[in-house]
């Protein structure tokens, strides 16, 4: 088993929380894991990206080569396209449809949507709306993770257990909100 994942978005969207949950679940499945993170001006709405490599065999490098990513999970549609050169030919993009317009020359959404639609394996949906409509507005990132679960190859139950461990110290309400968000994402992709 080998899964190379690029997680991307904008600072404050919860990319590193997704990486922590996936990493925790992978360790419980006795997988090897390597992670590299980039926090470019993340506190000011800048790009945040994480390479996450999971394998049943030892991993030499924490960086994913061009054309090597099995999955791109993106909290922001333009960020998903930024990492498109890293996607393998049979790889998946799972992304939010909601733009985070943080630059003056943000591309036109029609162009972004057309570029995403041209990709073979892509899931695009409004995680922000789903989060608000379901009473978990701070868990949109975990909705995206729920939608990506099958592409990741990690058992759903392992992700639930990881959420309990990662968020347990924050209290039962936070754990419950994130478990609910994970289920919303999974259901959105059925």
Beta strands, then each sheet from edge to edge (+ up, - down):
strand 1: 2-10
strand 2: 32-39
strand 3: 47-55
strand 4: 69-74
strand 5: 87-96
strand 6: 122-125
sheet 1: 2+ 3- 1+ 4+ 5+ 6+
end
